[in-house]
């Protein structure tokens, strides 16, 4: 991250005003480290920005959507605190699938009635497919690319428009249906008949993955 050229600040009154506000805000902080950073108000205190393109998951999303609008963002775009970032993500297909969104609905927090996505509760605890084959992984990646390609066919529509249940284009609905089938196949060959059926399966898989996490090894008896 390059520092701002201070010689340019006098030419940009509004920018100078913002930099001064940052400095004053840091000076007023209760944290000693933050106060020390007031000497360099044009430099971020903490840089968590990934060095690669990243997958952006909105932290808050409408409860009316079937899928959370998730997509790849260029590394040059600074991520705000309103999204969850996944650097080097290959699993866009899983995260945008109905399977993952069902898990999210039952495990996430809420902001009023809207979904509040959590990296610790939702993402970290999500039970991924146990042993997907190379063919299944390729099928998911191909279907996920189709979703992205279909979105690109509507350059004048925002993700909010594309994922509104009332305005979601049929082509995008079809692309997501194909992705959902590919993801479901990575979990099991039998189809899922309902949301409840999916959740029972996912929680059973979660229990399987976590069965040995809290078991204590019995101390060996001394002879």
Secondary structure as GFF3:
##gff-version 3
##sequence-region A 1 223
A	DSSP	three_ten_helix	6	11	.	.	.	ID=ss1
A	DSSP	alpha_helix	13	27	.	.	.	ID=ss2
A	DSSP	alpha_helix	32	36	.	.	.	ID=ss3
A	DSSP	three_ten_helix	37	40	.	.	.	ID=ss4
A	DSSP	beta_strand	54	58	.	.	.	ID=ss5
A	DSSP	beta_strand	60	61	.	.	.	ID=ss6
A	DSSP	beta_strand	70	73	.	.	.	ID=ss7
A	DSSP	beta_strand	83	87	.	.	.	ID=ss8
A	DSSP	alpha_helix	92	95	.	.	.	ID=ss9
A	DSSP	alpha_helix	98	107	.	.	.	ID=ss10
A	DSSP	beta_strand	109	111	.	.	.	ID=ss11
A	DSSP	beta_strand	114	116	.	.	.	ID=ss12
A	DSSP	pi_helix	119	123	.	.	.	ID=ss13
A	DSSP	alpha_helix	134	152	.	.	.	ID=ss14
A	DSSP	alpha_helix	159	162	.	.	.	ID=ss15
A	DSSP	alpha_helix	170	187	.	.	.	ID=ss16
A	DSSP	alpha_helix	195	210	.	.	.	ID=ss17
###
